[in-house]
């Protein structure tokens, strides 16, 4: 069989050249596509990092926002103003969360896993429910983000009264959250990233 094919191409050099050019074209296309895709992933990662820095800067410029979210008391005369600023801040953060969830395949795989702890931090903030449910923010977002934030909120509600007395409580809760999100997203790399990042140095060496 292969002998007859070789003989055919020997007798028909134009066909052989056409086939070779076709193969080279396909290889070039695949290489360019893969290279461009990796380049896009890198650009998307940088764009997300820049957006996250804007969120962090907003907290630096408006420290009353994270303090309010954390349940700290505020002056009655300032409460409505701070609450409104916090509302729009949470919207900005949730919009960013939805982007990373929707386009998680367009960034390096480990990048999404690093954001899971940020989902947890917002979802377990003492006053998050005031906006997520009280202001019906949850209805503005897609199902995956709703499931993720609901999982964080549920863990917060299950905390015992002495939760903050032991640092292990927080670590265990964060691990449980990563496990939940891995199941929601169908992505084992999420809990693997958490386990790897919490491996003691002496075990990793």
C-alpha positions in Angstrom: 0.0 0.0 0.0 2.6 2.5 1.1 4.8 1.5 -1.8 2.1 2.4 -4.3 1.5 5.7 -2.6 5.2 6.5 -2.8 5.3 5.5 -6.4 2.3 7.7 -7.1 3.9 10.8 -5.6 7.2 10.0 -7.4 5.3 10.1 -10.7 3.2 13.1 -9.7 5.6 15.5 -8.1 3.1 18.3 -8.2 0.7 16.3 -6.0 3.6 15.6 -3.6 4.5 19.3 -3.4 0.8 20.3 -2.9 0.5 17.7 0.0 3.8 18.9 1.6 2.6 22.6 1.4 -0.7 21.5 2.9 1.0 19.8 5.8 3.3 22.7 6.4 0.4 25.1 6.3 -1.5 23.0 8.8 1.5 22.9 11.1 2.0 26.6 10.8 -1.6 27.3 11.5 -1.7 25.1 14.6 1.5 26.6 15.9 0.2 30.2 15.3 -3.1 29.3 16.9 -1.5 27.8 20.0 1.0 30.6 20.3 -1.7 33.3 19.9 -3.9 31.5 22.4 -1.2 31.5 25.0 -0.4 35.1 24.2 -4.1 36.0 24.7 -4.2 34.1 28.0 -1.2 36.1 29.2 -2.9 39.4 28.1 -6.2 38.4 29.8 -4.3 37.6 33.0 -2.6 41.0 33.0 -5.9 42.7 32.3 -7.5 40.9 35.3 -4.6 41.8 37.5 -4.9 45.5 36.6 -8.6 45.4 37.3 -8.0 43.8 40.7 -5.4 46.5 41.6 -8.1 49.1 40.9 -10.3 47.3 43.4 -7.5 47.2 46.0 -6.8 50.9 45.4 -10.4 51.7 46.0 -10.2 50.1 49.4 -7.0 52.0 50.2 -8.7 55.3 49.2 -11.9 54.4 51.0 -11.0 52.4 54.1 -14.5 52.8 55.4 -15.7 50.3 52.8 -13.8 47.2 54.0 -14.4 48.3 57.6 -18.2 48.4 56.9 -18.2 45.1 55.2 -16.3 43.6 58.1 -19.1 44.6 60.4 -17.5 47.6 62.1 -19.8 50.2 63.7 -20.3 53.5 61.8 -21.8 56.9 62.8 -25.5 56.9 62.1 -25.2 60.0 60.1 -22.6 58.4 57.8 -24.2 54.9 57.6 -26.3 55.5 54.4 -23.4 57.2 52.6 -21.0 54.4 53.4 -23.5 51.7 52.6 -24.1 53.2 49.2 -20.4 53.3 48.5 -20.0 49.7 49.7 -22.9 48.7 47.4 -21.1 50.0 44.3 -17.8 48.5 45.4 -19.3 45.1 45.8 -20.9 45.4 42.4 -17.5 46.2 40.9 -15.9 43.2 42.6 -18.8 40.8 41.7 -18.5 42.0 38.0 -14.9 41.1 38.1 -15.6 37.7 39.6 -18.2 37.0 36.9 -15.6 37.9 34.2 -13.0 35.5 35.7 -15.6 32.8 36.0 -16.9 33.2 32.5 -13.5 33.4 30.8 -11.6 31.1 33.2 -10.5 29.0 30.2 -8.9 32.1 28.6 -6.4 32.6 31.3 -3.7 30.2 32.6 -5.4 27.4 34.5 -3.8 28.1 37.9 -4.9 31.8 37.8 -8.6 31.0 38.4 -7.7 28.8 41.4 -5.9 31.8 43.0 -9.1 33.8 42.8 -11.1 31.3 44.8 -9.8 32.7 48.1 -11.1 36.2 47.0 -14.5 34.8 46.4 -14.4 33.4 50.0 -13.2 36.6 51.5 -16.1 38.6 50.1 -18.7 36.0 50.6 -17.8 35.5 54.3 -17.7 39.2 55.1 -20.2 39.9 58.0 -22.2 42.4 56.0 -22.1 40.7 52.6 -25.5 39.2 53.0 -27.0 42.7 53.5 -26.2 43.4 49.8 -26.3 39.9 48.3 -29.7 39.1 49.5 -31.0 42.3 51.1 -30.3 44.4 48.0 -31.0 41.5 45.7 -27.5 41.7 44.0 -27.6 37.9 43.6 -30.3 38.2 40.9 -27.9 40.3 38.7 -25.4 37.4 38.2 -25.1 34.1 36.5 -25.7 30.7 38.1 -22.1 29.8 38.7 -21.3 33.0 40.6 -24.5 32.6 42.6 -23.6 29.1 43.6 -20.1 30.2 44.6 -21.1 33.2 46.7 -24.0 31.2 48.3 -21.5 28.5 49.3 -19.3 31.2 51.0 -22.2 32.8 52.7 -23.4 29.4 54.0 -20.0 28.7 55.5 -20.1 32.0 57.2 -23.5 31.2 58.7 -22.2 27.9 60.0 -19.3 29.5 62.0 -19.4 28.8 65.7 -19.3 31.5 68.3 -15.6 30.9 69.0 -14.6 30.6 65.3 -11.9 33.3 65.6 -10.4 31.8 68.6 -8.5 29.2 66.6 -6.6 29.9 63.3 -7.2 26.3 62.2 -11.0 27.1 61.9 -10.3 29.6 59.2 -7.9 27.3 57.4 -10.4 24.4 57.5 -13.2 26.6 56.3 -11.1 27.8 53.4 -10.2 24.3 52.4 -13.9 23.3 52.6 -14.7 26.2 50.3 -12.1 25.2 47.7 -13.5 21.7 47.7 -17.0 23.1 47.2 -15.9 25.3 44.3 -14.0 22.5 42.7 -17.2 20.5 42.6 -19.3 23.4 41.3 -16.9 24.2 38.5 -16.0 20.5 37.9 -12.3 21.4 38.2 -10.0 19.3 40.5 -7.1 21.8 39.9 -8.9 24.2 42.3 -8.6 22.0 45.5 -5.2 20.7 44.2 -3.9 24.3 44.1 -5.1 24.8 47.6 -3.5 21.6 48.9 -0.2 22.3 47.1 -0.1 25.9 48.4 -0.7 24.7 52.0 1.9 21.9 52.0 4.4 22.5 54.8 7.8 23.5 53.5 9.4 20.4 55.1 7.0 18.1 53.2 7.5 20.0 49.9 11.3 19.9 50.1 
